[in-house]
Amino acid sequence: MLAIFRPTVVMKIALASALIHAFPCLNDDSGSGFGTWYAKGRSHHPATGFLEERLRNIRKQLMRSSRGPRPQREQDTVPSRIVIPAATISEERAVQFAEWLKNNSQPLAQVEAYMRDICQYRAGWIRAEHSKSIPEFLAMFPRLTTPGMIAQDFSILFAEPAPKLFETWVPLYADKIIRLAKREGKLALPEEQINLDAR
């Protein structure tokens, strides 16, 4: 079975070439056009590229699974389920707020306050009803798509890591996202007018 995941160099080149042919936007600026996807090894260096890395990862997983289950460590036995903070209002009150939110989108300050108050109720409901689809969730909690509501929920449910979220994202991804938006003509402001909060 492991042999399936050891294709020849010719097969890897054909796969990378077919990928670029099917999706021209994935073409890179290397001489072959697919150097990002597959580059042959040279001078005792291994082959590189996304396809080669994926094949290596598959081979590692197959090797691990063929060895049988690993012994359980103590930390593996601890449930990794995230604990939802205790609700600040009664369930009846939360249901009333949820009903009000289904029928009202204004005033925005009231929407934000009610969404904040029922955050724990909503998180518990979503976890209990995990078989529901996203449209069903949104039918129950339509204001979840109001700008800022998901961020508000995150800051309530994950109070400790919440401030670190943007610290991590801004330096890593802001410039790339702005470049992409600019390239696709979806940047609302000139790049030099984008302040730190907007980033």
C-alpha positions, 0 to 999 in steps of 0.5 A: 500500500505504501508503494501507491504513495511513492510515485515516480519523478515523471508521475509527479511532474505530470501531476504538477503540470496537470494541476497548472494546466487545469488551474492557471492561477496556480502557475508560479514564476519558476521556469517550469511554472510548477516549481511551487508544486514540485521541484526535483531534488538536485545534488543530494537534496530531496525533492521539494514542493507542496505535492512532495510534502503532502506525499511525505505526510501521507507516508508518515501517517501510514507508517504510524497507523501500521505500527498500531495504536500508540499508548495513551498518555495521561494528557490524552485522557483529559477531555479537550472539550471547551467549557462554556462560562456560566450564563449571566441570565436565566434560560427563560430570559435568554429565550425571550431575548432570542425571540426579540432578536429574531424580529428586531435588528434595531436599535443596534445598541440593544441588539449588541446588549441582548446578543452579549447577554445570551452568548452563553445560552447560544453557545450551549444551544449550538453545541447541543444541536450540533446536527443542525445546519448553518441555515437552521442556526441562523434562523434561530439566531439571525443577528449572529451575522450582524458585524461584530457579533462573532467577535463579541461572542469570541471575546466572551467565550474565550476571554483569555486568548481573545486579545491575542487573536488580532496580535497574531493575525495582523502581522501575519496576514494583513498585508497579504489580504490587502494585496489580494483585495487591491489586486482584485479591485475590492479595496475600499480605500487607498492602501496608504489611508488604511489605519491600524484598526482597519487593517 
